[in-house]
Structures are given as C-alpha cells and as structure tokens.
Amino acid sequence: MQAWMYRNERMLAEGTRRKPQGRPVLHVAAMGTGDCEPHDGEVPGELHLEATDETGEAADWLEDSWWMEVLNRWHAHPLAIHILPTPRALLHPVVVHHLEMLYRVAPQWRRIGHCYVDDVVEDGDIRRLASSSYDEVRVIDSFRPSTGKSEAQLRDIKVEKFLGRVMRAQSSIGATRPMLIRVPAQAPSTESAPPRARMPGCATAIQ
C-alpha cells in the first residue's frame, strides 16, 4: 500500500509540472449562466467546474445543451475536465450522468474528480466510485470544512482506509480506473478559487 501511494503521489507531482502548453485554464462557477468563452478564442487545456453549489445541488447550467456547446467548440482538442470538490459533486447523479456521456462521445478527454477524504464513506458510494467514469480521482487528505461529522466519526476516517476500500471494490469488478491519487492537505490543489477571485460564469487563467 505504501509503495502504491508513493507512486501515485510522484505521478501527481509530475502531472502538476506539466502545464497545458500555455493554454488557458477555464473556471466555471456554480452560480451564473455557465458561459465559457476564453479570451481571443483560445482553446483551453483544462476546464475546472463547480458542478454543485454550496448546498450540494447541481448547477443550473449543467445540462446536456451546455455540454453540446462545449463539445462543438473543442471536440477536436485534448481537454482535461476537472470536477472541483464542491459539496456532493463527485458522485452527484447529474455529474455522473454527464461524465458517462463524455466517456462515450469524447473518450479522448480526461475526466478528473476531486474530493475530501470524508466525502465518500458509505459502502454504496465506494462501489459507485470504483465503477465510475472518472479517469482519475484526487483525494485531498483533509476533512471537508464544516463537515458536520462528529469527532468519533472523523477519527474513523483515514485516507489509507478510504483508498484501500476503493481499490478492493475495483478489484472485485475488474476495474482499472479511476486512478486514485492522494493529495496532501497542504499542497496546492484545483479547489475552487477564493471567494474574492470567483466570477459568475467562466473565469480564465493563463498558465
């Protein structure tokens, strides 16, 4: 287990060093219309989505027509889709539905999920994650802020235990993805931007 975790952490570090060749990283906030038009018509390298709002409800713009616009614009280009660790986003039924659609129509795009270590606890959710359409899931080794769980519950949630449960579920069904990557809590991640930096719709960051 330790060797596997070290290998994944090394792969994550290598991945963060590989910038998308100067292509924009587009951030789409949960609130707003979901408009996502990069400056000067540039093709993005990554699309970071706040797929749910602070209450855990799916963003209003997250529907088939929105994805069709995205596909029409960039289907011919490699693109990494990041589902940011907003409440309930990782396994929200609407998000899962759209990722399964993307897996069928745009298999060349990479689907990356982000979550806190206490976001997926129930056995049913573990099985859903093990069989999901994510290529990669980055597990932040920290509890979700304002989690509401008791101290006793939190003491029983360990990232090693979580990773082991998902891997066993994958092994039982012969799944080879998603790849699980442990993200140290203090490391920079692709979480939502600080509130002051958020804009309704889509914000662009040039890497």
C-alpha positions in Angstrom: 0.0 0.0 0.0 2.8 2.5 0.9 4.6 1.9 -2.4 1.4 2.3 -4.3 0.7 5.6 -2.5 4.2 7.0 -3.0 4.0 6.1 -6.8 0.7 7.9 -7.1 2.0 11.0 -5.2 5.0 11.1 -7.5 2.8 10.9 -10.6 0.6 13.7 -9.2 3.8 15.9 -8.7 4.9 15.1 -12.3 1.4 16.0 -13.6 1.3 19.3 -11.9 4.6 20.2 -13.5 3.2 19.5 -17.0 1.4 22.7 -17.8 -1.1 22.7 -20.7 1.4 24.2 -23.1 0.3 27.8 -22.2 -3.4 27.0 -22.9 -6.0 28.7 -20.7 -7.5 27.0 -17.7 -11.1 27.9 -17.6 -13.0 28.0 -14.3 -16.8 27.8 -14.4 -18.6 28.8 -11.2 -21.7 27.1 -9.9 -23.6 30.4 -9.8 -24.2 32.1 -13.1 -25.1 31.0 -16.6 -22.1 28.8 -17.3 -20.9 31.0 -20.1 -17.4 29.8 -21.0 -15.7 31.8 -23.7 -11.9 32.1 -23.5 -10.2 35.3 -24.4 -9.3 35.7 -28.1 -10.9 32.4 -28.9 -8.1 30.4 -27.4 -8.5 26.6 -26.9 -8.3 25.7 -23.2 -6.2 23.0 -21.8 -8.4 22.4 -18.7 -12.0 23.1 -17.7 -12.5 23.4 -13.9 -16.2 23.0 -13.0 -18.0 23.9 -9.8 -20.7 21.4 -10.7 -22.7 21.9 -7.5 -23.5 24.9 -5.3 -22.8 25.3 -1.6 -25.9 23.3 -0.8 -24.9 20.3 -2.9 -27.4 21.0 -5.7 -26.3 20.7 -9.3 -25.5 24.0 -11.1 -28.4 25.2 -13.2 -26.3 25.3 -16.4 -25.1 21.7 -16.0 -27.3 20.1 -18.6 -27.0 18.3 -22.0 -27.2 21.5 -24.1 -24.3 23.1 -22.2 -22.1 20.1 -22.9 -23.1 20.1 -26.5 -21.8 23.6 -26.8 -18.5 22.6 -25.2 -18.2 19.6 -27.4 -19.0 21.6 -30.6 -16.2 24.1 -29.7 -13.4 21.8 -28.6 -14.2 18.2 -29.5 -11.1 18.0 -31.7 -8.7 19.2 -28.9 -7.4 17.4 -25.8 -9.1 18.7 -22.7 -9.0 17.8 -19.0 -12.3 18.1 -17.3 -11.9 18.8 -13.5 -14.9 18.3 -11.2 -13.9 20.5 -8.3 -14.6 19.4 -4.7 -17.8 21.4 -4.2 -20.4 19.7 -1.9 -21.6 16.3 -3.2 -20.1 17.0 -6.6 -18.0 13.8 -7.0 -20.9 11.4 -7.1 -23.9 13.7 -7.7 -26.3 11.8 -10.1 -26.3 14.7 -12.6 -22.5 14.8 -12.7 -22.2 11.1 -13.0 -24.7 11.1 -15.9 -22.7 13.7 -17.8 -19.4 12.0 -17.2 -20.7 8.8 -18.6 -21.9 10.7 -21.7 -18.5 12.2 -22.1 -16.9 8.8 -21.8 -18.9 7.7 -24.8 -18.7 10.7 -27.1 -15.3 12.3 -26.1 -13.1 9.4 -24.8 -10.0 11.5 -25.6 -10.9 14.0 -22.8 -9.6 13.2 -19.4 -12.1 13.2 -16.5 -10.7 14.2 -13.1 -12.6 14.3 -9.9 -11.6 16.0 -6.6 -12.9 15.2 -3.2 -12.1 15.3 0.5 -11.3 12.1 2.4 -14.7 12.1 4.2 -16.8 12.8 1.1 -17.3 9.1 0.2 -18.0 7.0 3.3 -20.9 4.7 2.6 -20.3 1.3 1.0 -22.7 2.0 -1.8 -20.8 5.2 -2.7 -17.5 3.4 -2.5 -18.8 0.9 -5.1 -20.2 3.7 -7.3 -16.8 5.5 -7.2 -15.0 2.2 -8.1 -17.1 1.8 -11.2 -17.4 5.4 -12.2 -16.3 7.1 -15.5 -13.5 9.1 -13.9 -10.1 8.6 -15.2 -8.6 9.9 -12.0 -9.8 10.9 -8.6 -7.6 13.2 -6.4 -8.4 12.6 -2.7 -7.5 15.6 -0.5 -6.1 14.2 2.7 -8.3 16.5 4.8 -11.8 16.7 6.1 -14.3 18.9 4.3 -14.6 22.2 6.1 -17.7 22.5 8.3 -18.2 18.8 7.7 -20.7 18.4 10.5 -19.4 14.9 11.4 -18.7 14.0 15.0 -15.1 13.7 16.3 -15.7 10.0 16.7 -16.7 9.7 13.0 -13.8 11.7 11.8 -11.3 9.6 13.8 -12.5 6.5 12.0 -12.0 8.1 8.5 -8.4 7.7 7.3 -7.2 8.3 3.7 -5.3 4.9 3.7 -8.5 3.1 4.7 -10.5 5.0 2.0 -8.1 4.2 -0.7 -7.9 0.5 0.3 -11.7 0.2 0.3 -12.0 1.7 -3.2 -9.2 -0.5 -4.5 -10.8 -3.6 -3.2 -14.1 -2.6 -4.8 -12.3 -2.1 -8.1 -10.6 -5.4 -7.8 -13.9 -7.2 -7.2 -15.3 -5.9 -10.5 -12.0 -5.9 -12.5 -12.0 -2.1 -12.9 -8.7 -0.4 -13.7 -9.9 3.2 -13.3 -10.3 5.7 -11.8 -6.7 6.0 -10.7 -6.7 7.2 -7.1 -4.2 9.9 -6.1 -3.6 11.2 -2.6 -3.2 14.9 -2.4 -1.6 16.2 0.8 -3.8 18.7 2.5 -1.2 21.5 2.4 -0.4 21.0 -1.3 -1.9 23.4 -3.8 -4.9 21.8 -5.5 -7.6 22.6 -8.1 -10.2 23.5 -5.5 -12.5 26.4 -6.0 -10.8 29.8 -6.2 -11.0 32.0 -3.1 -14.3 33.9 -2.9 -12.8 37.2 -3.9 -11.4 35.6 -7.1 -14.7 34.0 -8.2 -16.8 35.4 -11.0 -20.2 34.2 -12.2 -19.8 32.2 -15.4 -16.3 31.5 -16.6 -13.0 32.9 -15.4 -9.8 32.4 -17.4 -6.4 31.9 -16.0 -3.4 31.7 -18.4 -0.8 29.1 -17.2 
